[in-house]
């Protein structure tokens, strides 16, 4: 089972948009931690502050299953994430 925090939007342009058609240097923000699935309660979202002072929200995801199931789902999620940004 995959749990997600409420959907959020990036508070600014999509990655690479400000740099035109050239390949942008990007930073992927992520965090990983394992917990027993029966101990999980509510999962919120994280907020980060950019150098210019703007804030952006990061949706937190949870994947439950065996080690193999978690690894496979995580790979699929990363691939799907980059599919959303064909311009990079």
ChimeraX attribute file (.defattr): number of C-alpha atoms within 10 A of each C-alpha:
attribute: neighborCount
match mode: 1-to-1
recipient: residues
	/A:1	9
	/A:2	10
	/A:3	13
	/A:4	14
	/A:5	15
	/A:6	11
	/A:7	10
	/A:8	12
	/A:9	10
	/A:10	12
	/A:11	10
	/A:12	11
	/A:13	8
	/A:14	12
	/A:15	16
	/A:16	16
	/A:17	14
	/A:18	11
	/A:19	10
	/A:20	9
	/A:21	10
	/A:22	11
	/A:23	12
	/A:24	14
	/A:25	9
	/A:26	9
	/A:27	7
	/A:28	5
	/A:29	7
	/A:30	8
	/A:31	7
	/A:32	7
	/A:33	5
	/A:34	8
	/A:35	9
	/A:36	7
	/A:37	12
	/A:38	7
	/A:39	6
	/A:40	10
	/A:41	7
	/A:42	7
	/A:43	14
	/A:44	13
	/A:45	14
	/A:46	11
	/A:47	11
	/A:48	12
	/A:49	10
	/A:50	9
	/A:51	7
	/A:52	6
	/A:53	8
	/A:54	10
	/A:55	13
	/A:56	16
	/A:57	15
	/A:58	17
	/A:59	18
	/A:60	18
	/A:61	17
	/A:62	18
	/A:63	16
	/A:64	16
	/A:65	12
	/A:66	9
	/A:67	8
	/A:68	9
	/A:69	12
	/A:70	16
	/A:71	13
	/A:72	11
	/A:73	16
	/A:74	15
	/A:75	12
	/A:76	11
	/A:77	13
	/A:78	10
	/A:79	11
	/A:80	11
	/A:81	11
	/A:82	11
	/A:83	11
	/A:84	9
	/A:85	11
	/A:86	7
	/A:87	15
	/A:88	16
